Amino acid sequence: MSSKEEFLSKSQRTQCWSSRDNFWECLRCNNDKVEKCSDLRENYEKACPIQWVKHFDRKYNYLKFKEKMEKEGYEPLNEK
Amino acid sequence: MSFCSRRFFLRFQINQISKLNFSNVSGGPSQRIELPKRKKIFFGKDGPITWKTFGITGVLGVGMVTYLLYLKEEQEEKQRKERKRQLGKAKIGGPFELIDGSNNIVKSEQFLGKWMLIYFGFSHCPDICPDELEKMALVIDNLEKNEINTGIQGIFITVDPDRDTPKVVEKYIKEFSPKFIGLSGTSDQIQQVCKKYRVYYSPGKKDVDNDYIVDHTIIMYLVNPEGEFIDYFGQNKTADEIVEHILLHMFKFKQEKSSMLSNTIDKITTLRGQKIVTS
């Protein structure tokens, strides 16, 4: 979706979020292989403004990182 | 007395004693030294203390002590006030002047007498603002069902005045709740209100479509009917928690006001009573 001067209406927002969630779900099931979710990715990019896609992509990586930290803990630095 | 001066003093005393001993020896053991005797008068006409000096010293002393006590009291009062100011009130909030959807100037004074719940955001916000605004709508709805509620106005202020003109803000906010008021203004006006509420906002880099995301503080501010900032709620608070907090503040505010009112009524009645007695 190309960005317009107007903001997204409530229904547009919901549409964007659900297409994003579908894509994220697919990524989780396919070990983050984007190739396997290309259709969903296309849908998601159609439904959301470019800026939002960038924002959500960053958020996805952040959430994954956070989850990893919470599950596995962090690797201590070997400062010697 | 310092160490050195004490040593000097001791040596001086020893010298004096040895002198005495020497005179004693020369005068023979039986002879007594006749030191000039002084009458031991401390008080009265010949003494160093007379009724006059005693009186003057007394008056001066009492005056001095009273003055010192007064200074101390004043200092403590100052400290008490300072502490109260620091603890009791945060320097957040204050009057603002913005523009609503019909291009009317809206002043914060217009909301005096009502509680305000203020959220800062922008209409192109991808996820957080819509979530928070939906939460705020839920909070207002739930509050209105409660009898403790004394009237609250939900207010949305944009941090992106370039794109969010007053019209855009109004259209955006009414989708969340028709009860909300959406406010925009000039860049200066927005900067001022954000400064007062300590809201950080920073527009990100523009992409090919000139679209951008504004990074900003995610906080709801509660302002009481006297226009004073009372509490804030971060993203981590649920709607129910916020409702509980606000109800508590409303209850406390009401109690304070009613006790103040009963106090003034008491004062007025006692004054009237006195008047009746005197007249």
Interface residues (C-beta under 8 A of the other chain):
Chain A: S2 S3 E5 E6 F7 L8 S9 K10 R13 W17 C48 P49 I50 Q51 W52 K54 H55 F56 K59
Chain B: S123 H124 P126 D127 P130 R163 V168 Y172 E175 D207 V208 D209 N210 D211 Y212 I213
